Amino acid sequence: MDAFSAFFDSQSTSRGRWTYDSLKNFRQISPAVQTHLKQVYLSLCCALVASAVGAYLHLLWNIGGLLTTLACFGNIMWLLSTPPYEEKKRVSLLMAAALFQGASIGPLIDLAIQFDPSVASSILVSAFVGTAVAFGCFSVAALLARRREYLYLGGVLSSCLSILFWLNFASSMFGGSTAIYKFELYFGLLVFVGYMVVDTQEIIERAHLGDRDYVRHSLLLFTDFAAVFVRILIIMLKNSAEKNEKKKKRRN
């Protein structure tokens, strides 16, 4: 947790030194790496569109579930095992993985629609916009920071991810409480937001060292985006449900 506080403290102390010119200063990022980042973010946008199509297909034909999750995992493994020179194949596998990931998230989106159709659209849009804003802000923070400044957070985040895994495993085996579930939800959100920063800096550093695999790098950012979106959507649904319960109690 000290690493997270150090990150936010460093951002708050440097905020006063930021100007419009400093926001445009990418001197630490070479032109070749900037071109690579454009490819990464363009591929990420296409993956998000494919994911939205997958979620829509679930709403039409109810295809999301265990099979689409396994298909997504299988496409990711296939992509990672495919040589970088087979670019078209790897891009197709990325889009397929994003499509199946969207279909896997589809049941959660369907739940949001069935829960309260009158506010479903606002909840979904707010969750997506909130994720996009968080992704944009933390990505810009990573781009403007000194090279390798936040890479040390990777070890901390890996440990936090391990804690989440064992907590989830223990809850499934022995039963969990509401407090543990909330902790997993909010702590998981914090962890994957941290991964947005670390992964962005890792991509930049790898690109400087000659690794220009934009397909794998966009897959890395896509998984972060999807993880944050799911958690924000669940939090918003929980808050909406609690508000509805309070309204019913007041009426009674």
C-alpha positions in Angstrom: 0.0 0.0 0.0 3.0 2.3 0.5 3.7 2.0 -3.2 0.2 3.2 -4.1 0.5 6.2 -1.7 3.9 7.0 -3.1 2.4 7.1 -6.6 -0.5 9.4 -5.7 1.8 11.6 -3.6 4.2 12.0 -6.5 1.4 12.9 -8.8 0.0 15.5 -6.4 3.4 17.1 -5.8 4.2 17.3 -9.5 0.7 18.6 -10.4 1.7 22.2 -9.8 4.6 21.9 -12.2 2.5 20.6 -15.1 1.7 23.1 -17.8 0.2 22.9 -21.2 3.7 22.6 -22.8 4.7 19.9 -20.3 1.6 17.9 -21.3 2.8 17.9 -24.9 6.4 17.0 -23.9 7.2 13.5 -25.0 10.9 14.0 -25.5 11.7 10.9 -23.4 9.7 8.8 -26.0 11.4 8.5 -29.3 9.4 9.0 -32.6 9.6 5.2 -33.3 8.1 4.4 -29.9 5.4 7.1 -30.4 4.5 5.4 -33.7 4.4 2.0 -31.9 2.1 3.5 -29.2 -0.3 4.8 -31.9 -0.5 1.2 -33.2 -1.1 -0.1 -29.7 -4.0 2.3 -28.9 -5.5 1.9 -32.4 -5.6 -1.9 -31.9 -7.0 -1.4 -28.4 -9.9 0.7 -29.8 -10.6 -2.0 -32.4 -10.6 -4.6 -29.6 -13.0 -2.6 -27.6 -15.4 -2.3 -30.6 -15.1 -6.1 -31.1 -15.9 -6.6 -27.4 -19.0 -4.4 -27.7 -20.1 -6.5 -30.6 -19.6 -9.7 -28.5 -21.7 -8.2 -25.7 -24.4 -7.3 -28.2 -24.4 -10.8 -29.7 -25.0 -12.2 -26.2 -28.0 -9.9 -25.8 -29.4 -11.2 -29.1 -28.7 -14.9 -28.8 -27.5 -15.5 -25.1 -24.2 -17.0 -26.1 -22.1 -15.7 -23.2 -20.9 -18.1 -20.5 -18.3 -20.7 -19.7 -17.7 -21.6 -23.4 -17.0 -18.1 -24.5 -14.7 -17.6 -21.5 -12.8 -20.7 -22.5 -12.8 -19.6 -26.2 -11.4 -16.2 -25.1 -8.6 -17.9 -23.1 -7.9 -20.3 -26.0 -7.5 -17.4 -28.5 -5.2 -15.5 -26.1 -3.0 -18.6 -25.8 -3.0 -19.1 -29.5 -2.1 -15.5 -30.1 0.8 -15.6 -27.6 2.1 -18.8 -29.3 1.9 -17.3 -32.8 5.1 -15.8 -34.2 5.2 -12.0 -34.5 5.7 -12.1 -38.3 2.2 -13.6 -38.8 0.7 -10.1 -38.1 -2.7 -10.6 -39.8 -3.4 -13.9 -38.0 -2.4 -12.4 -34.6 -4.7 -9.3 -35.1 -7.5 -11.6 -36.0 -6.9 -13.7 -32.9 -6.9 -10.5 -30.8 -10.2 -9.4 -32.3 -11.7 -12.9 -31.7 -10.4 -12.9 -28.1 -12.0 -9.5 -27.6 -15.3 -10.7 -29.1 -15.5 -13.7 -26.8 -14.5 -11.5 -23.8 -17.4 -9.2 -24.6 -19.7 -12.1 -24.9 -18.5 -13.3 -21.5 -19.2 -9.9 -20.0 -22.6 -10.0 -21.7 -24.5 -11.7 -18.8 -23.4 -8.9 -16.5 -24.7 -6.3 -19.0 -27.9 -8.3 -19.4 -28.3 -8.3 -15.6 -27.9 -4.5 -15.6 -30.6 -4.2 -18.2 -33.0 -6.5 -16.4 -32.3 -5.0 -13.0 -33.7 -1.6 -13.9 -34.3 -0.9 -17.6 -35.0 2.8 -16.9 -31.5 3.5 -15.7 -29.6 0.6 -17.4 -28.3 2.7 -20.2 -27.1 5.5 -17.9 -25.3 2.9 -15.7 -23.6 1.2 -18.7 -22.6 4.5 -20.2 -21.3 5.8 -16.9 -19.3 2.6 -16.2 -17.7 2.8 -19.7 -17.0 6.5 -19.5 -15.6 6.1 -15.9 -13.3 3.3 -17.1 -12.2 5.3 -20.2 -11.5 8.4 -18.0 -9.5 6.4 -15.5 -7.6 4.6 -18.3 -6.8 7.9 -20.1 -5.7 9.7 -16.9 -3.4 6.9 -15.6 -2.1 6.3 -19.1 -1.2 9.9 -19.5 0.4 9.9 -16.1 2.6 6.9 -17.1 3.5 8.6 -20.4 4.5 11.9 -18.8 6.4 10.2 -15.9 10.1 9.5 -16.1 11.1 6.2 -17.8 10.8 3.2 -15.4 9.5 5.4 -12.6 6.5 3.2 -11.7 7.8 -0.2 -13.0 8.7 -1.1 -9.4 4.9 -1.3 -8.7 4.8 -4.4 -10.8 6.0 -6.6 -8.0 3.6 -5.0 -5.5 0.7 -5.5 -7.9 1.6 -9.1 -8.5 1.6 -9.8 -4.8 -1.8 -8.0 -4.5 -3.2 -10.1 -7.3 -2.0 -13.2 -5.6 -3.8 -12.1 -2.4 -7.0 -11.6 -4.4 -6.7 -15.0 -6.0 -6.3 -16.8 -2.6 -9.1 -14.8 -1.1 -11.4 -15.7 -4.0 -10.3 -19.4 -3.6 -11.0 -19.4 0.1 -14.4 -17.7 -0.4 -15.4 -20.3 -2.9 -14.3 -23.2 -0.7 -15.4 -22.1 2.7 -18.0 -19.3 2.0 -17.4 -15.6 2.1 -18.9 -12.7 3.8 -20.2 -9.4 2.3 -17.2 -7.6 3.8 -14.8 -9.9 2.0 -16.7 -9.5 -1.2 -16.5 -5.7 -1.0 -12.8 -5.9 -0.2 -12.1 -8.1 -3.2 -14.2 -5.7 -5.4 -12.6 -2.4 -4.4 -9.1 -3.8 -3.8 -9.3 -5.5 -7.2 -10.3 -2.2 -8.9 -7.3 -0.5 -7.2 -5.0 -3.3 -8.4 -6.0 -3.2 -12.0 -5.9 0.6 -12.1 -2.4 0.3 -10.9 -1.7 -2.2 -13.7 -2.8 0.5 -16.2 0.2 2.6 -15.2 2.7 -0.3 -14.9 1.7 -1.9 -18.2 1.9 1.4 -20.0 5.4 2.1 -18.8 6.4 -1.5 -19.4 5.2 -1.2 -23.0 7.2 2.0 -23.5 10.3 0.5 -22.0 10.0 -2.7 -24.1 9.5 -0.6 -27.2 12.7 1.3 -26.4 14.5 -2.0 -26.2 13.2 -3.1 -29.6 10.0 -5.1 -28.7 7.5 -3.6 -31.1 4.8 -6.3 -30.7 1.8 -4.0 -30.8 -0.7 -6.8 -30.8 0.5 -8.3 -27.5 0.8 -4.9 -26.0 -2.7 -3.9 -26.9 -3.9 -7.3 -25.5 -2.2 -6.3 -22.2 -4.0 -3.0 -22.0 -7.3 -4.6 -23.2 -7.3 -7.0 -20.3 -6.7 -4.1 -17.9 -9.6 -2.1 -19.4 -12.0 -5.0 -19.2 -11.1 -5.9 -15.6 -11.6 -2.3 -14.5 -14.9 -1.9 -16.5 -16.4 -5.1 -14.9 -15.6 -3.9 -11.4 -16.9 -0.4 -11.9 -20.1 -1.8 -13.4 -20.6 -4.2 -10.5 -20.0 -1.4 -8.0 -22.5 0.8 -9.8 -25.1 -2.0 -9.8 -24.6 -2.6 -6.1 -25.0 1.1 -5.3 -28.1 1.3 -7.4 -29.6 -1.8 -5.7 -28.9 -0.3 -2.3 -30.5 3.0 -3.2 -33.6 1.1 -4.4 -33.8 -0.8 -1.2 -33.6 2.4 0.9 -36.4 3.9 -1.2 -38.6 0.9 -0.6 -38.0 1.0 3.1 -38.9 4.7 3.2 -42.1 4.0 1.4 -43.0 1.2 3.8 
